[in-house]
Amino acid sequence: MAGRYLDIDPALAFEHALAASRRGGRIGAVREAVGITAYEAGDFAEALREFRTFRRISGSNEYLALMADCERGLGRPQKAIELAGSVDVESLDTPTRVELAMVVSGAHADLGQSDESLSALEIPQLDINRAFSWSPRLFLAYADALDAAGRTGESERWRVQSERAEQALGVGDFAEPDIIDLGEDDEPEDRRGRDRRDDRRSDAGQERDADAGRDMGADDAPSADVAAAEPDADTTVDDASESAEDSDVDRDIDTDDGAPAADVAAAEPDADTDTDTDTQHDADSDRGPSA
């Protein structure tokens, strides 16, 4: 995490490295990370302490140039020169040797020692006809030292050469922009291949469905008419069924109501007959026996 934020936000990277050091303080790589992030964040005292710890754990002088530069950052250029001289330069790798030469040159410049500053940069790696990763910065530092020594006529040549070295190496102003992938390339190649094949199959299936839909367009119209006609047939059948049901109901009503009506009509004359008989009987009684 610290390395991810180092170029974007050195202070945040330093905080992440410090958090890691609380859990793994005796691990050289952790102390190395704290030292680098502290240096980039401008905390030279912390960086110097961490670089010393890293050197004690690993026995490496890999960060000797940064340690000397921290001394410069803390306002102690003389200590920076002494630290650089405490180690055999030949035991250092070439990039560290070049970095250390530039730091020593800057320390002499801080002390106002322009000639010593210029001579500190005159090392075998200062080759105007060859460009290495360190060459653009070395050429530019030498041009500045020439200006400080009053040899401005020579400094322009080294400045131009510094720019040419950057162009040849593709660094600095000539560096290609970083292309940030948002994570698609993290997928395995076979998975991406399967996804592409699935996409092609899906597209082909959609095209076939579209073609089938166009071919069946003419056949679908009659089906729509039939479907539209079917509700009429159903309606007719339903009407016939309702008529049949009404007829049945009428028949049921005639059957149920007709018989009782006939019985009542048949019973009524009997009642009248009985009434007439009773009346005649009453009349005969009133007349009494005939003489």
HUMORA-V286396 format. One record per pair of residues at least 6 apart in sequence whose ideal C-beta (glycine too) atoms are under 7 Angstrom apart, sorted by the first residue. I is the first residue (numbers start at 1). J is the second residue. If there is no record, write none. Layout:
BEGIN
[[I	J] [I	J]]
END
This chain:
BEGIN
[[1	16] [2	13] [2	16] [2	17] [2	20] [2	33] [2	37] [5	12] [5	13] [5	16] [6	13] [6	37] [6	40] [10	37] [10	40] [10	41] [11	41] [13	37] [14	37] [14	38] [14	41] [14	43] [17	33] [17	34] [17	37] [18	34] [20	30] [20	33] [21	30] [21	31] [21	34] [24	30] [28	54] [28	57] [28	58] [31	50] [31	53] [31	54] [31	57] [32	54] [34	50] [35	47] [35	50] [35	51] [35	54] [35	63] [38	46] [38	47] [38	50] [39	47] [39	66] [39	70] [44	70] [44	73] [44	74] [45	74] [47	70] [48	67] [48	70] [51	63] [51	66] [51	67] [54	63] [55	61] [61	87] [61	92] [62	96] [64	87] [64	92] [64	96] [64	100] [65	96] [65	99] [65	100] [65	103] [67	83] [68	80] [68	83] [68	84] [68	100] [68	103] [69	80] [69	103] [71	79] [71	80] [71	83] [72	80] [72	103] [72	106] [72	107] [72	110] [77	107] [77	110] [77	111] [78	111] [80	103] [80	107] [81	104] [81	107] [84	100] [84	103] [84	104] [89	97] [92	100] [94	125] [95	134] [98	125] [98	134] [98	138] [101	120] [101	121] [101	123] [102	121] [102	137] [102	138] [102	141] [104	120] [105	117] [105	120] [105	121] [105	141] [105	145] [108	116] [108	117] [108	120] [109	117] [109	148] [114	148] [114	149] [115	149] [117	145] [117	148] [118	145] [118	146] [118	149] [121	138] [121	141] [121	142] [121	145] [125	134] [125	138] [126	138] [126	142] [128	161] [131	165] [131	168] [131	169] [133	169] [135	165] [136	162] [136	165] [136	166] [136	171] [136	172] [139	158] [139	161] [139	162] [139	165] [140	159] [140	162] [142	158] [143	155] [143	158] [143	159] [143	162] [146	152] [146	154] [146	155] [146	158] [147	155] [166	172] [166	173] [166	174] [167	174] [170	176]]
END
